[in-house]
Amino acid sequence: MVVMDVSMPKMNGIEATRIIVAELPGVRVVGLSMHEDEEIAASMREAGAVSFVTKGGASEAAISAIHSARFGGTKP
């Protein structure tokens, strides 16, 4: 399981997620961003993330997304 930040210096999290999911299909990725942008969320899901949460959101949402990803679901 990977918690992937969208904004990274050398490769963005969307591309990194795409590569990880393609090369390691058993790995589940939860997207994380400071941007509350549905287009970014959709891009992360399209790349293979099972969930997407924002850094400004409730910590319970992030915890729930991580638990769901860990136990195979896409929603709490």
Backbone as XML, in Angstrom:
<?xml version="1.0"?>
<chain id="A" units="angstrom">
  <residue number="1" name="MET">
    <atom name="N" x="0.833" y="-1.166" z="0.000"/>
    <atom name="CA" x="0.000" y="0.000" z="0.000"/>
    <atom name="C" x="0.884" y="1.238" z="0.000"/>
  </residue>
  <residue number="2" name="VAL">
    <atom name="N" x="0.515" y="2.210" z="-0.828"/>
    <atom name="CA" x="1.282" y="3.440" z="-0.947"/>
    <atom name="C" x="0.336" y="4.622" z="-0.767"/>
  </residue>
  <residue number="3" name="VAL">
    <atom name="N" x="0.752" y="5.589" z="0.041"/>
    <atom name="CA" x="0.061" y="6.876" z="0.095"/>
    <atom name="C" x="0.906" y="7.803" z="-0.773"/>
  </residue>
  <residue number="4" name="MET">
    <atom name="N" x="0.329" y="8.210" z="-1.913"/>
    <atom name="CA" x="1.077" y="8.923" z="-2.936"/>
    <atom name="C" x="0.663" y="10.393" z="-2.998"/>
  </residue>
  <residue number="5" name="ASP">
    <atom name="N" x="1.626" y="11.267" z="-2.753"/>
    <atom name="CA" x="1.380" y="12.701" z="-2.912"/>
    <atom name="C" x="1.374" y="13.027" z="-4.403"/>
  </residue>
  <residue number="6" name="VAL">
    <atom name="N" x="0.451" y="13.855" z="-4.821"/>
    <atom name="CA" x="0.365" y="14.239" z="-6.229"/>
    <atom name="C" x="1.540" y="15.120" z="-6.628"/>
  </residue>
  <residue number="7" name="SER">
    <atom name="N" x="1.925" y="16.051" z="-5.775"/>
    <atom name="CA" x="2.977" y="17.016" z="-6.109"/>
    <atom name="C" x="4.317" y="16.562" z="-5.552"/>
  </residue>
  <residue number="8" name="MET">
    <atom name="N" x="5.187" y="16.149" z="-6.458"/>
    <atom name="CA" x="6.535" y="15.738" z="-6.069"/>
    <atom name="C" x="7.510" y="16.395" z="-7.041"/>
  </residue>
  <residue number="9" name="PRO">
    <atom name="N" x="8.765" y="16.572" z="-6.647"/>
    <atom name="CA" x="9.703" y="17.360" z="-7.450"/>
    <atom name="C" x="10.135" y="16.751" z="-8.785"/>
  </residue>
  <residue number="10" name="LYS">
    <atom name="N" x="10.425" y="15.476" z="-8.853"/>
    <atom name="CA" x="10.980" y="14.917" z="-10.099"/>
    <atom name="C" x="9.934" y="14.244" z="-10.976"/>
  </residue>
  <residue number="11" name="MET">
    <atom name="N" x="8.956" y="13.619" z="-10.358"/>
    <atom name="CA" x="7.885" y="12.945" z="-11.094"/>
    <atom name="C" x="6.603" y="13.159" z="-10.308"/>
  </residue>
  <residue number="12" name="ASN">
    <atom name="N" x="5.537" y="13.582" z="-10.981"/>
    <atom name="CA" x="4.310" y="13.801" z="-10.224"/>
    <atom name="C" x="3.683" y="12.472" z="-9.792"/>
  </residue>
  <residue number="13" name="GLY">
    <atom name="N" x="2.830" y="12.546" z="-8.791"/>
    <atom name="CA" x="2.227" y="11.350" z="-8.216"/>
    <atom name="C" x="1.316" y="10.603" z="-9.165"/>
  </residue>
  <residue number="14" name="ILE">
    <atom name="N" x="0.757" y="11.299" z="-10.140"/>
    <atom name="CA" x="-0.117" y="10.633" z="-11.114"/>
    <atom name="C" x="0.709" y="9.676" z="-11.963"/>
  </residue>
  <residue number="15" name="GLU">
    <atom name="N" x="1.812" y="10.160" z="-12.480"/>
    <atom name="CA" x="2.682" y="9.303" z="-13.300"/>
    <atom name="C" x="3.309" y="8.193" z="-12.453"/>
  </residue>
  <residue number="16" name="ALA">
    <atom name="N" x="3.741" y="8.520" z="-11.248"/>
    <atom name="CA" x="4.323" y="7.499" z="-10.368"/>
    <atom name="C" x="3.297" y="6.408" z="-10.057"/>
  </residue>
  <residue number="17" name="THR">
    <atom name="N" x="2.049" y="6.812" z="-9.819"/>
    <atom name="CA" x="0.982" y="5.840" z="-9.557"/>
    <atom name="C" x="0.786" y="4.939" z="-10.766"/>
  </residue>
  <residue number="18" name="ARG">
    <atom name="N" x="0.739" y="5.529" z="-11.946"/>
    <atom name="CA" x="0.564" y="4.756" z="-13.182"/>
    <atom name="C" x="1.655" y="3.693" z="-13.311"/>
  </residue>
  <residue number="19" name="ILE">
    <atom name="N" x="2.889" y="4.062" z="-13.038"/>
    <atom name="CA" x="4.016" y="3.127" z="-13.149"/>
    <atom name="C" x="3.921" y="2.029" z="-12.085"/>
  </residue>
  <residue number="20" name="ILE">
    <atom name="N" x="3.662" y="2.430" z="-10.850"/>
    <atom name="CA" x="3.587" y="1.446" z="-9.757"/>
    <atom name="C" x="2.496" y="0.420" z="-10.024"/>
  </residue>
  <residue number="21" name="VAL">
    <atom name="N" x="1.309" y="0.885" z="-10.399"/>
    <atom name="CA" x="0.184" y="-0.020" z="-10.631"/>
    <atom name="C" x="0.463" y="-0.952" z="-11.817"/>
  </residue>
  <residue number="22" name="ALA">
    <atom name="N" x="1.125" y="-0.440" z="-12.846"/>
    <atom name="CA" x="1.447" y="-1.270" z="-14.012"/>
    <atom name="C" x="2.485" y="-2.332" z="-13.670"/>
  </residue>
  <residue number="23" name="GLU">
    <atom name="N" x="3.491" y="-1.946" z="-12.893"/>
    <atom name="CA" x="4.578" y="-2.875" z="-12.596"/>
    <atom name="C" x="4.317" y="-3.758" z="-11.388"/>
  </residue>
  <residue number="24" name="LEU">
    <atom name="N" x="3.488" y="-3.288" z="-10.473"/>
    <atom name="CA" x="3.176" y="-4.029" z="-9.248"/>
    <atom name="C" x="1.667" y="-4.000" z="-9.017"/>
  </residue>
  <residue number="25" name="PRO">
    <atom name="N" x="0.909" y="-4.772" z="-9.786"/>
    <atom name="CA" x="-0.548" y="-4.670" z="-9.737"/>
    <atom name="C" x="-1.173" y="-4.984" z="-8.376"/>
  </residue>
  <residue number="26" name="GLY">
    <atom name="N" x="-0.462" y="-5.635" z="-7.500"/>
    <atom name="CA" x="-0.994" y="-5.929" z="-6.169"/>
    <atom name="C" x="-0.903" y="-4.756" z="-5.206"/>
  </residue>
  <residue number="27" name="VAL">
    <atom name="N" x="-0.169" y="-3.723" z="-5.584"/>
    <atom name="CA" x="-0.001" y="-2.562" z="-4.715"/>
    <atom name="C" x="-1.204" y="-1.638" z="-4.883"/>
  </residue>
  <residue number="28" name="ARG">
    <atom name="N" x="-1.763" y="-1.217" z="-3.767"/>
    <atom name="CA" x="-2.904" y="-0.306" z="-3.780"/>
    <atom name="C" x="-2.403" y="1.082" z="-3.412"/>
  </residue>
  <residue number="29" name="VAL">
    <atom name="N" x="-2.848" y="2.079" z="-4.166"/>
    <atom name="CA" x="-2.372" y="3.445" z="-3.999"/>
    <atom name="C" x="-3.530" y="4.340" z="-3.559"/>
  </residue>
  <residue number="30" name="VAL">
    <atom name="N" x="-3.272" y="5.140" z="-2.527"/>
    <atom name="CA" x="-4.202" y="6.185" z="-2.101"/>
    <atom name="C" x="-3.555" y="7.514" z="-2.491"/>
  </residue>
  <residue number="31" name="GLY">
    <atom name="N" x="-4.248" y="8.288" z="-3.307"/>
    <atom name="CA" x="-3.746" y="9.589" z="-3.733"/>
    <atom name="C" x="-3.944" y="10.632" z="-2.639"/>
  </residue>
  <residue number="32" name="LEU">
    <atom name="N" x="-3.009" y="11.543" z="-2.532"/>
    <atom name="CA" x="-3.043" y="12.594" z="-1.519"/>
    <atom name="C" x="-2.611" y="13.908" z="-2.153"/>
  </residue>
  <residue number="33" name="SER">
    <atom name="N" x="-3.349" y="14.974" z="-1.879"/>
    <atom name="CA" x="-2.985" y="16.264" z="-2.451"/>
    <atom name="C" x="-3.461" y="17.404" z="-1.573"/>
  </residue>
  <residue number="34" name="MET">
    <atom name="N" x="-2.765" y="18.529" z="-1.685"/>
    <atom name="CA" x="-3.226" y="19.733" z="-1.008"/>
    <atom name="C" x="-4.305" y="20.419" z="-1.840"/>
  </residue>
  <residue number="35" name="HIS">
    <atom name="N" x="-4.438" y="20.012" z="-3.102"/>
    <atom name="CA" x="-5.405" y="20.606" z="-4.018"/>
    <atom name="C" x="-6.754" y="19.899" z="-3.925"/>
  </residue>
  <residue number="36" name="GLU">
    <atom name="N" x="-7.799" y="20.660" z="-3.722"/>
    <atom name="CA" x="-9.145" y="20.100" z="-3.704"/>
    <atom name="C" x="-9.726" y="20.267" z="-5.101"/>
  </residue>
  <residue number="37" name="ASP">
    <atom name="N" x="-9.224" y="19.475" z="-6.020"/>
    <atom name="CA" x="-9.547" y="19.606" z="-7.429"/>
    <atom name="C" x="-10.031" y="18.255" z="-7.953"/>
  </residue>
  <residue number="38" name="GLU">
    <atom name="N" x="-11.277" y="18.197" z="-8.402"/>
    <atom name="CA" x="-11.836" y="16.934" z="-8.875"/>
    <atom name="C" x="-11.092" y="16.399" z="-10.094"/>
  </residue>
  <residue number="39" name="GLU">
    <atom name="N" x="-10.534" y="17.289" z="-10.903"/>
    <atom name="CA" x="-9.774" y="16.836" z="-12.073"/>
    <atom name="C" x="-8.516" y="16.071" z="-11.636"/>
  </residue>
  <residue number="40" name="ILE">
    <atom name="N" x="-7.852" y="16.568" z="-10.611"/>
    <atom name="CA" x="-6.672" y="15.866" z="-10.078"/>
    <atom name="C" x="-7.090" y="14.535" z="-9.475"/>
  </residue>
  <residue number="41" name="ALA">
    <atom name="N" x="-8.174" y="14.539" z="-8.704"/>
    <atom name="CA" x="-8.676" y="13.296" z="-8.106"/>
    <atom name="C" x="-9.008" y="12.277" z="-9.189"/>
  </residue>
  <residue number="42" name="ALA">
    <atom name="N" x="-9.679" y="12.721" z="-10.245"/>
    <atom name="CA" x="-10.041" y="11.819" z="-11.341"/>
    <atom name="C" x="-8.786" y="11.284" z="-12.041"/>
  </residue>
  <residue number="43" name="SER">
    <atom name="N" x="-7.788" y="12.130" z="-12.214"/>
    <atom name="CA" x="-6.540" y="11.694" z="-12.845"/>
    <atom name="C" x="-5.831" y="10.647" z="-12.002"/>
  </residue>
  <residue number="44" name="MET">
    <atom name="N" x="-5.840" y="10.822" z="-10.688"/>
    <atom name="CA" x="-5.220" y="9.819" z="-9.801"/>
    <atom name="C" x="-5.969" y="8.488" z="-9.898"/>
  </residue>
  <residue number="45" name="ARG">
    <atom name="N" x="-7.291" y="8.543" z="-9.892"/>
    <atom name="CA" x="-8.072" y="7.301" z="-10.001"/>
    <atom name="C" x="-7.844" y="6.644" z="-11.363"/>
  </residue>
  <residue number="46" name="GLU">
    <atom name="N" x="-7.802" y="7.449" z="-12.397"/>
    <atom name="CA" x="-7.540" y="6.937" z="-13.742"/>
    <atom name="C" x="-6.166" y="6.268" z="-13.819"/>
  </residue>
  <residue number="47" name="ALA">
    <atom name="N" x="-5.207" y="6.798" z="-13.090"/>
    <atom name="CA" x="-3.855" y="6.227" z="-13.060"/>
    <atom name="C" x="-3.796" y="4.933" z="-12.262"/>
  </residue>
  <residue number="48" name="GLY">
    <atom name="N" x="-4.842" y="4.679" z="-11.451"/>
    <atom name="CA" x="-4.888" y="3.423" z="-10.708"/>
    <atom name="C" x="-5.045" y="3.556" z="-9.215"/>
  </residue>
  <residue number="49" name="ALA">
    <atom name="N" x="-5.113" y="4.773" z="-8.687"/>
    <atom name="CA" x="-5.320" y="4.944" z="-7.241"/>
    <atom name="C" x="-6.716" y="4.444" z="-6.870"/>
  </residue>
  <residue number="50" name="VAL">
    <atom name="N" x="-6.817" y="3.792" z="-5.731"/>
    <atom name="CA" x="-8.114" y="3.277" z="-5.287"/>
    <atom name="C" x="-8.922" y="4.331" z="-4.558"/>
  </residue>
  <residue number="51" name="SER">
    <atom name="N" x="-8.252" y="5.408" z="-4.152"/>
    <atom name="CA" x="-8.918" y="6.463" z="-3.407"/>
    <atom name="C" x="-8.103" y="7.739" z="-3.520"/>
  </residue>
  <residue number="52" name="PHE">
    <atom name="N" x="-8.714" y="8.848" z="-3.122"/>
    <atom name="CA" x="-8.043" y="10.138" z="-3.172"/>
    <atom name="C" x="-8.540" y="10.975" z="-2.001"/>
  </residue>
  <residue number="53" name="VAL">
    <atom name="N" x="-7.618" y="11.577" z="-1.264"/>
    <atom name="CA" x="-7.981" y="12.450" z="-0.150"/>
    <atom name="C" x="-7.151" y="13.730" z="-0.227"/>
  </residue>
  <residue number="54" name="THR">
    <atom name="N" x="-7.676" y="14.778" z="0.393"/>
    <atom name="CA" x="-6.940" y="16.039" z="0.404"/>
    <atom name="C" x="-6.301" y="16.248" z="1.768"/>
  </residue>
  <residue number="55" name="LYS">
    <atom name="N" x="-5.190" y="16.943" z="1.754"/>
    <atom name="CA" x="-4.468" y="17.223" z="2.993"/>
    <atom name="C" x="-5.266" y="18.132" z="3.915"/>
  </residue>
  <residue number="56" name="GLY">
    <atom name="N" x="-6.125" y="18.967" z="3.358"/>
    <atom name="CA" x="-6.925" y="19.878" z="4.162"/>
    <atom name="C" x="-8.192" y="19.251" z="4.705"/>
  </residue>
  <residue number="57" name="GLY">
    <atom name="N" x="-8.490" y="18.026" z="4.291"/>
    <atom name="CA" x="-9.696" y="17.346" z="4.730"/>
    <atom name="C" x="-9.550" y="16.775" z="6.134"/>
  </residue>
  <residue number="58" name="ALA">
    <atom name="N" x="-10.617" y="16.192" z="6.599"/>
    <atom name="CA" x="-10.620" y="15.583" z="7.932"/>
    <atom name="C" x="-9.638" y="14.411" z="7.983"/>
  </residue>
  <residue number="59" name="SER">
    <atom name="N" x="-8.908" y="14.305" z="9.062"/>
    <atom name="CA" x="-7.950" y="13.203" z="9.192"/>
    <atom name="C" x="-8.658" y="11.854" z="9.157"/>
  </residue>
  <residue number="60" name="GLU">
    <atom name="N" x="-9.911" y="11.822" z="9.601"/>
    <atom name="CA" x="-10.676" y="10.571" z="9.572"/>
    <atom name="C" x="-10.862" y="10.080" z="8.136"/>
  </residue>
  <residue number="61" name="ALA">
    <atom name="N" x="-11.000" y="11.002" z="7.183"/>
    <atom name="CA" x="-11.151" y="10.615" z="5.774"/>
    <atom name="C" x="-9.884" y="9.931" z="5.272"/>
  </residue>
  <residue number="62" name="ALA">
    <atom name="N" x="-8.741" y="10.466" z="5.631"/>
    <atom name="CA" x="-7.471" y="9.860" z="5.218"/>
    <atom name="C" x="-7.290" y="8.491" z="5.869"/>
  </residue>
  <residue number="63" name="ILE">
    <atom name="N" x="-7.581" y="8.401" z="7.136"/>
    <atom name="CA" x="-7.455" y="7.125" z="7.851"/>
    <atom name="C" x="-8.391" y="6.090" z="7.251"/>
  </residue>
  <residue number="64" name="SER">
    <atom name="N" x="-9.609" y="6.492" z="6.961"/>
    <atom name="CA" x="-10.585" y="5.592" z="6.362"/>
    <atom name="C" x="-10.130" y="5.118" z="4.988"/>
  </residue>
  <residue number="65" name="ALA">
    <atom name="N" x="-9.596" y="6.025" z="4.178"/>
    <atom name="CA" x="-9.116" y="5.661" z="2.845"/>
    <atom name="C" x="-7.961" y="4.665" z="2.935"/>
  </residue>
  <residue number="66" name="ILE">
    <atom name="N" x="-7.079" y="4.871" z="3.883"/>
    <atom name="CA" x="-5.943" y="3.960" z="4.066"/>
    <atom name="C" x="-6.425" y="2.591" z="4.522"/>
  </residue>
  <residue number="67" name="HIS">
    <atom name="N" x="-7.332" y="2.557" z="5.483"/>
    <atom name="CA" x="-7.875" y="1.278" z="5.948"/>
    <atom name="C" x="-8.614" y="0.555" z="4.826"/>
  </residue>
  <residue number="68" name="SER">
    <atom name="N" x="-9.396" y="1.285" z="4.049"/>
    <atom name="CA" x="-10.118" y="0.670" z="2.929"/>
    <atom name="C" x="-9.157" y="0.090" z="1.914"/>
  </residue>
  <residue number="69" name="ALA">
    <atom name="N" x="-8.123" y="0.837" z="1.579"/>
    <atom name="CA" x="-7.144" y="0.345" z="0.614"/>
    <atom name="C" x="-6.435" y="-0.879" z="1.166"/>
  </residue>
  <residue number="70" name="ARG">
    <atom name="N" x="-6.098" y="-0.846" z="2.419"/>
    <atom name="CA" x="-5.379" y="-1.953" z="3.051"/>
    <atom name="C" x="-6.196" y="-3.238" z="3.041"/>
  </residue>
  <residue number="71" name="PHE">
    <atom name="N" x="-7.503" y="-3.108" z="3.233"/>
    <atom name="CA" x="-8.342" y="-4.298" z="3.338"/>
    <atom name="C" x="-9.124" y="-4.581" z="2.060"/>
  </residue>
  <residue number="72" name="GLY">
    <atom name="N" x="-8.732" y="-3.944" z="0.955"/>
    <atom name="CA" x="-9.256" y="-4.318" z="-0.341"/>
    <atom name="C" x="-10.474" y="-3.572" z="-0.836"/>
  </residue>
  <residue number="73" name="GLY">
    <atom name="N" x="-11.021" y="-2.660" z="-0.069"/>
    <atom name="CA" x="-12.180" y="-1.912" z="-0.547"/>
    <atom name="C" x="-11.756" y="-0.571" z="-1.108"/>
  </residue>
  <residue number="74" name="THR">
    <atom name="N" x="-12.652" y="0.067" z="-1.818"/>
    <atom name="CA" x="-12.349" y="1.391" z="-2.335"/>
    <atom name="C" x="-13.074" y="2.470" z="-1.547"/>
  </residue>
  <residue number="75" name="LYS">
    <atom name="N" x="-13.970" y="2.065" z="-0.664"/>
    <atom name="CA" x="-14.709" y="3.019" z="0.152"/>
    <atom name="C" x="-14.798" y="2.492" z="1.572"/>
  </residue>
  <residue number="76" name="PRO">
    <atom name="N" x="-14.891" y="3.396" z="2.546"/>
    <atom name="CA" x="-14.992" y="2.941" z="3.940"/>
    <atom name="C" x="-16.255" y="2.178" z="4.199"/>
  </residue>
</chain>
